[in-house]
Amino acid sequence: MYEVEILPRVYKALKRLPKQDVARIVEHMRRLAQTPRPPGCKKIHGREDVYRIRVGAYRILYRIRDAEHRVTVLNIGHRKEIYRHL
């Protein structure tokens, strides 16, 4: 089982999203502890150990550290804007 670490900017991003979307996103983040590479996850090209998963129109960007059994959620955002902040 992996430990899920959430960066402070993720909490700020969650506050700006609609509540029904926040519930779905939080559930997907919890599942990362059991399955850090769920079906449908994609590795981000040019970034080491960074993956993304889709949650409706939103994306969760996260880093997997297998040696430490840690998943760090880096950012959450709308699909049109999330990749600008990499």
C-alpha positions as CSV (number, residue, x, y, z in Angstrom):
1,M,0.0,0.0,0.0
2,Y,1.2,3.5,-0.9
3,E,1.1,6.7,1.1
4,V,-0.7,9.5,-0.7
5,E,0.8,12.9,-0.1
6,I,-1.2,16.0,-1.4
7,L,0.6,19.3,-2.0
8,P,-0.9,22.5,-0.6
9,R,-1.7,23.8,-4.1
10,V,-3.9,20.8,-4.7
11,Y,-6.1,21.8,-1.7
12,K,-6.4,25.4,-3.1
13,A,-7.4,24.0,-6.5
14,L,-10.0,21.7,-5.0
15,K,-11.7,24.7,-3.2
16,R,-12.3,26.3,-6.6
17,L,-14.0,23.3,-8.2
18,P,-17.7,22.4,-8.1
19,K,-18.6,20.2,-5.0
20,Q,-19.8,17.2,-7.1
21,D,-16.5,17.1,-9.0
22,V,-14.5,17.4,-5.8
23,A,-16.1,14.3,-4.3
24,R,-15.1,12.3,-7.4
25,I,-11.6,13.6,-7.5
26,V,-11.0,12.9,-3.8
27,E,-12.2,9.3,-4.3
28,H,-9.8,8.8,-7.2
29,M,-6.9,10.2,-5.1
30,R,-7.8,7.8,-2.3
31,R,-7.7,4.9,-4.7
32,L,-4.1,5.8,-5.7
33,A,-3.0,4.3,-2.3
34,Q,-4.1,0.9,-3.5
35,T,-3.4,1.1,-7.2
36,P,-1.0,3.9,-8.1
37,R,-1.2,2.9,-11.8
38,P,-4.9,2.4,-12.4
39,P,-6.3,1.4,-15.8
40,G,-6.3,4.5,-18.0
41,C,-3.4,6.3,-16.3
42,K,-0.9,7.8,-18.7
43,K,2.7,8.7,-18.2
44,I,3.6,12.3,-18.9
45,H,6.2,12.5,-21.6
46,G,9.4,14.3,-20.6
47,R,8.7,14.0,-16.9
48,E,10.2,11.3,-14.8
49,D,7.7,9.3,-12.7
50,V,4.8,11.7,-13.4
51,Y,1.4,10.3,-14.4
52,R,-2.1,11.6,-15.0
53,I,-5.6,10.2,-14.6
54,R,-8.8,11.5,-16.0
55,V,-11.8,12.4,-13.8
56,G,-14.4,13.8,-16.2
57,A,-13.1,17.1,-17.6
58,Y,-10.4,17.2,-14.9
59,R,-6.9,15.7,-14.6
60,I,-4.9,14.6,-11.6
61,L,-1.2,14.8,-12.0
62,Y,0.9,12.8,-9.6
63,R,4.4,11.3,-9.0
64,I,5.0,7.7,-8.0
65,R,8.0,6.9,-5.9
66,D,8.0,3.1,-5.8
67,A,11.1,2.7,-3.6
68,E,9.4,4.8,-0.9
69,H,5.8,3.5,-1.6
70,R,4.7,7.1,-1.9
71,V,2.3,8.9,-4.4
72,T,2.5,12.7,-4.4
73,V,-0.4,14.5,-6.0
74,L,1.2,17.4,-7.8
75,N,-1.8,19.3,-9.3
76,I,-5.4,19.1,-10.3
77,G,-7.1,21.1,-13.0
78,H,-9.3,21.3,-16.0
79,R,-8.0,19.4,-19.0
80,K,-7.6,22.6,-21.0
81,E,-5.4,24.3,-18.4
82,I,-3.6,21.6,-16.4
83,Y,-0.7,21.0,-18.8
84,R,0.3,24.7,-18.9
85,H,1.5,24.5,-15.3
86,L,4.0,21.7,-15.8
